[in-house]
Amino acid sequence: MTDPRIPTTEGRLPEDIVVSSWMELCERVYDHSWQQDIRHFRANYVFRGLSDINYPLNTSLQRLGGPFSQLEYHLLRNFKKYGMSDGRESMHSDWWWWAVAQHHGLPTRLLDWTYSPFVAMHFATAAMDQYDRDGVIWAVEFVQTHQLLPARLRTVLEEAGAKVFTMEMLERVVSNIGDLAALPRVAGETDRPYCLFYEPPSLDARIVNQYALFSVLSDVTLPLDDWLRQHPRLWRRIVIPKELKWEVRDKLDQANITERILLPGLDGLAMWLARHYSPSNLPPR
């Protein structure tokens, strides 16, 4: 039997959903979206689009390499020190600083996700230099993921009647942790790694337009895809074959899912225009 944790030669996993058309892609990202209790099509999934199916779900801190787990505290400490040097840094919790640092490119243990499958499609198809390889969309069921949290964290969600944490909710449990490695202990769990999702503050239009949220693993050294493969019922992967990327990209552009909207500003505008006016490699029909 094939080990489901080992990718095939193309980077695909045996359980991957490989779509063959735009219509099938739209159908698959909305699988399991009907919720009988509220009578709405609102899936409890978050999405992350990757332009190369072989990319792991490593955080920017993990990609830093070296003794990265030992550097996490120092990275954030110096970001706080130089990012707000008038003494106001103590006004904000580490959860706030994590979000700001991630937003501005500091290596952190956070990983970006979106509630929007179309935003995930954008990031899976935006890199034109990777149209020779399959893209992939990870979909993770965040409600079931949070059922695996320590009781102290689950209680916060239940008392708020929420499915995803806000920064303020997390601050009630683990505020201003000086040593970020203390997260599992402070939350009441030391032996079993867990994952939580939280919504950042609306720092700017980019976060708002991307419908963004972050994942946090309690074990900073553990890659998220390794943790997910220990819980196969929590996730699925939808593969966008390289042959389909141009069509998906063009249809997203016409739906106004572009860098101009998702990365507001002149940089995003320039990125969109450069790609929009690039020649297509699609064969004539």
C-alpha positions in Angstrom: 0.0 0.0 0.0 1.2 3.5 -0.8 2.2 5.6 2.2 -0.1 8.6 2.1 2.5 10.8 3.7 5.0 10.3 0.8 4.4 12.5 -2.3 4.4 10.9 -5.7 7.1 11.9 -8.2 4.9 14.8 -9.3 4.5 16.0 -5.7 0.9 14.8 -5.5 -0.4 12.8 -2.6 -2.6 9.8 -3.2 -5.6 11.4 -1.6 -5.2 14.7 -3.5 -8.2 16.1 -5.4 -6.9 16.8 -8.9 -9.3 19.1 -10.8 -9.5 19.1 -14.6 -11.6 22.3 -15.2 -12.4 25.7 -13.9 -15.9 24.5 -13.0 -14.7 21.5 -11.1 -12.2 23.7 -9.2 -15.1 26.0 -8.1 -17.1 23.0 -7.1 -14.4 21.4 -5.1 -13.4 24.4 -3.0 -17.0 24.7 -1.8 -17.4 21.0 -0.9 -18.9 20.5 2.6 -20.1 24.1 2.7 -23.8 23.6 3.6 -24.5 24.0 7.4 -27.8 22.7 8.4 -28.0 24.4 11.8 -27.7 27.9 10.3 -29.1 27.0 6.8 -26.3 28.7 5.0 -23.5 27.7 2.6 -20.6 28.7 4.9 -17.8 26.2 5.0 -15.7 25.9 8.1 -12.5 25.8 6.0 -9.6 28.1 5.6 -7.4 28.0 2.5 -3.8 28.5 1.5 -2.7 28.6 -2.1 0.8 27.6 -3.2 2.1 28.0 -6.7 4.2 24.9 -6.4 2.7 21.6 -5.2 6.1 20.7 -3.6 6.2 23.7 -1.3 5.8 22.6 2.3 3.7 24.4 4.9 6.8 25.8 6.6 6.6 29.1 8.5 9.0 31.9 7.6 10.8 31.2 10.9 11.4 27.6 9.9 12.6 28.7 6.5 15.2 30.9 8.3 17.1 27.7 9.2 19.8 27.3 11.8 18.7 27.4 15.5 15.5 29.2 14.5 13.5 28.2 17.6 16.1 29.9 19.8 16.0 33.0 17.7 12.2 33.6 17.8 12.3 35.6 21.1 15.2 37.7 20.0 13.6 38.5 16.6 10.4 39.7 18.1 12.2 41.5 21.0 14.3 43.6 18.6 11.3 44.2 16.3 9.4 45.6 19.2 12.5 47.6 20.3 13.2 49.3 17.0 9.7 49.3 15.6 8.2 51.5 18.3 11.0 53.3 20.2 8.9 55.7 22.1 8.0 53.3 24.9 4.5 52.4 23.5 5.6 48.8 22.7 4.3 47.7 26.1 0.8 48.8 25.2 0.4 45.8 22.9 0.5 42.1 23.5 2.8 39.7 21.7 -0.2 38.5 19.7 -0.4 42.0 18.2 3.3 42.2 17.6 3.3 38.8 15.9 0.7 40.0 13.5 2.5 43.2 12.7 5.8 41.4 12.4 4.4 38.8 10.0 2.7 41.5 8.0 6.0 43.3 7.4 8.1 40.2 6.6 9.8 39.3 9.9 10.3 35.5 10.3 7.6 34.3 12.7 5.9 31.1 13.6 2.7 32.4 11.9 1.4 31.1 8.6 -1.0 33.1 6.4 -4.4 31.7 5.5 -7.6 33.1 4.0 -11.3 32.4 4.3 -11.7 33.0 0.6 -11.0 30.1 -1.8 -10.6 32.6 -4.6 -7.9 34.4 -2.8 -6.1 31.1 -2.4 -6.6 30.4 -6.1 -4.9 33.8 -6.8 -1.8 32.9 -4.8 -1.6 29.4 -6.4 -1.6 31.0 -9.9 0.1 34.5 -9.5 3.7 33.4 -10.1 4.1 33.2 -13.9 7.6 31.7 -13.6 6.0 28.6 -12.0 3.5 27.8 -14.7 5.5 24.7 -15.5 4.4 23.0 -12.2 1.2 22.1 -10.5 -0.3 24.5 -7.9 -2.2 23.4 -4.9 -4.8 24.7 -2.4 -4.7 23.4 1.2 -8.1 23.5 2.9 -8.2 23.0 6.7 -11.3 22.5 8.8 -10.7 25.0 11.6 -13.7 24.1 13.8 -12.6 20.5 14.1 -9.0 21.6 14.4 -10.0 23.7 17.5 -11.6 20.7 19.0 -8.1 19.4 19.6 -7.1 22.4 21.7 -6.4 22.3 25.4 -9.6 22.9 27.4 -8.5 26.3 28.6 -8.4 27.6 25.0 -11.6 25.8 23.9 -13.4 27.5 26.8 -12.5 30.9 25.5 -14.0 30.1 22.1 -17.1 28.6 23.7 -17.7 31.5 26.0 -17.4 33.9 23.1 -19.6 31.8 20.9 -16.9 32.0 18.2 -15.2 29.6 15.9 -11.9 31.4 15.4 -9.8 33.4 17.9 -9.4 37.1 17.9 -6.3 38.7 19.3 -8.3 39.9 22.3 -9.6 36.5 23.1 -6.0 35.0 23.1 -4.8 37.8 25.3 -7.1 36.6 28.1 -5.3 33.3 28.2 -1.7 34.0 27.1 -0.9 37.7 27.2 2.6 39.1 26.8 4.5 35.9 26.9 8.1 36.8 27.2 9.2 33.4 26.1 7.0 32.3 23.2 8.0 28.7 23.8 5.9 28.9 26.9 2.7 28.9 24.9 1.8 25.3 25.4 2.5 25.4 29.1 0.5 28.6 29.7 -2.4 27.2 27.8 -2.4 24.0 30.0 -0.9 21.5 27.6 2.7 20.4 27.4 2.8 17.0 25.7 0.5 17.2 22.6 1.1 19.8 19.9 -1.9 21.7 18.7 -2.9 24.3 16.1 -5.0 27.4 16.5 -6.3 30.0 14.0 -6.6 33.7 14.9 -7.7 36.8 13.1 -5.2 39.7 13.0 -6.2 43.2 13.7 -7.1 45.2 10.5 -3.7 46.8 10.1 -4.3 47.9 6.6 -6.4 47.1 3.5 -4.2 44.2 2.5 -5.2 42.1 5.5 -8.8 43.1 5.0 -9.0 42.5 1.3 -7.2 39.1 1.6 -9.8 38.0 4.2 -6.7 36.9 6.2 -6.1 34.9 9.3 -3.1 33.2 10.8 -2.3 29.7 12.1 -0.1 29.1 15.1 1.4 25.7 16.1 2.3 25.3 19.7 5.5 23.4 18.7 7.5 26.0 16.8 9.8 23.2 15.3 7.0 21.1 13.8 6.0 21.8 10.2 2.3 22.2 9.8 1.9 19.7 7.1 3.5 17.0 9.3 1.0 17.8 12.0 -1.9 17.8 9.6 -0.9 14.4 8.3 -1.3 13.1 11.8 -4.9 14.3 11.6 -6.1 13.4 8.0 -9.8 14.2 8.6 -8.9 17.9 9.2 -7.8 18.8 5.7 -7.8 18.2 2.0 -5.7 19.4 -0.9 -7.0 20.5 -4.3 -4.4 20.3 -7.1 -4.5 22.8 -10.0 -2.6 21.1 -12.8 -0.1 23.3 -14.6 -2.1 22.9 -17.8 -5.1 24.6 -16.1 -3.3 27.5 -14.5 -3.6 30.0 -17.3 -7.4 29.5 -17.5 -7.8 29.9 -13.8 -5.6 33.0 -13.8 -7.5 34.7 -16.6 -10.9 34.0 -15.0 -9.7 35.3 -11.6 -8.5 38.5 -13.3 -11.9 39.0 -14.9 -13.5 38.5 -11.5 -11.2 41.2 -10.1 -9.2 38.9 -7.9 -5.8 40.5 -8.6 -2.8 42.0 -7.0 -4.4 45.4 -7.5 -7.1 44.5 -5.0 -5.2 42.0 -2.7 -2.0 44.1 -2.5 -3.3 47.6 -2.6 -0.8 50.3 -3.6 1.5 51.0 -6.5 3.5 47.7 -6.0 0.4 45.6 -6.4 -0.8 47.7 -9.3 2.5 47.2 -11.1 2.5 43.4 -10.4 -1.0 43.1 -11.8 -0.3 45.1 -15.0 3.0 43.2 -15.7 1.2 39.9 -15.5 -2.0 41.1 -17.2 -0.1 42.2 -20.3 2.2 39.2 -20.5 1.7 36.9 -23.5 -0.1 33.7 -22.9 1.4 30.2 -23.6 -2.1 28.7 -24.2 -2.3 27.0 -27.6 -4.8 28.5 -30.1 -8.3 27.0 -30.0 
